[in-house]
Amino acid sequence: MERIPILQIGEFLLVTIQVDMHDQLAMTLQDDLSERISATSAKGVLIDISALDMVDSFIGRMIGTISGVSRIMDTQTVLVGMQPAVAITLVELGLTLPGVRTALNAERGMRLLNNSAAPQ
Amino acid sequence: MAALQPFTLTAIRTHQASLVAEWLAGLDASGATRNLKADDLKRQTEEFLDLLHAGLQNGDASNLNAGAWDEVRLFLEKLSHSRALLGQDSQQTATFIFSLKGPLFALLQREYSEQPAQLANQLLQVSELLDALGLHTIRTFQKSREAVIKRQQEELLELSTPVVKLWDGVLALPMIGTLDSQRTQVVMESLLQRIVDTGSEIAIIDITGVPTVDTLVAQHLLKTVTAIRLMGADCIISGVRPQIAQTIVHLGLDLQGVVTKANLADALKLALHRLGLSVAKAG
């Protein structure tokens, strides 16, 4: 079955969504990610959605949920590389993803994670 | 409905010169010739009479949508389009057709003076034909005007939303004019695209030029700010004038933690501070 890979880099997990998200894929990702967070006790998760150029309300909500789940498991989550069209769609759908941290690209997202992980 | 008598057609043909002269005099008297060159007008009237004659010969006067009237319709469309561009109003444009009635009726009266029944019938036919042509002119005129207005609106939309770079990593968007849904969309798209292109972390939206902020405008602003945040950049709203600040508070609008500044300078200062930069006096 098709899966989105979750890579471990030091204390952080890296998820890059390179394919079109469909509903089942998003559900699997949510399960996989929470398992991996629990197994590795990662300090941060970086979700790169720069290749995602289309979202519907379900995927939008799943992105929010995945971030929320990670946060509850005491992991900093940063969503990076959102395309303008995706941002506009999410806003129009009323999915403002409150509490989800965002960054322009993976590099800045990584810096953000490093900064927030440092004091602990 | 009975068609026009061939006799009427011949009458129009033989008296065309005097018809044109009387028609032009009528146009002059009604003031519809303002801004128009006399030569052009004379050419237009003659051309129209020719086309009308051809149309009457080939087609039925009761059905203007028929192929025989294509040329007449096309001529009128071109005419009213050019009138619209010249800034004439609908009355002046319609008068072009309607002022033909006077001379034409006078002609028919002379020609049919012996046959009152025929005269009434022909008058009705001619009148209906000219009315239909006049309405067609007005409709085209209005369409042309609407097209002009639409084009201007689009140009205004493009003109009024420039995204400027204030510093490395700082973009500014000075908004001028009312914010409606369509403009918000254009603004949002161009700003977000520029954020991606330049990798800027901070965007300043300056609303000094926005005349009023009501709940709808505030909602549009919030949408833009949220979209910018989702992209991973920060947004500062500057240029909140005293009246606007009062309106926002009176309306009980919740700006949801959006950073607002009184003017662009303060916003730029904050942006530079966030980037770890400071401005110092030289020397």
Interface residues (C-beta under 8 A of the other chain):
Chain A: L79 V80 G81 M82 Q83 P84 V86 A87 I88 L90 V91 E92 T96 L97 T102 A103 L104 N105 R108 G109
Chain B: Q185 M188 E189 L192 Q193 I195 V196 G199 E201 K223 T226 A227 I228 R229 L230 M231 G232 A233
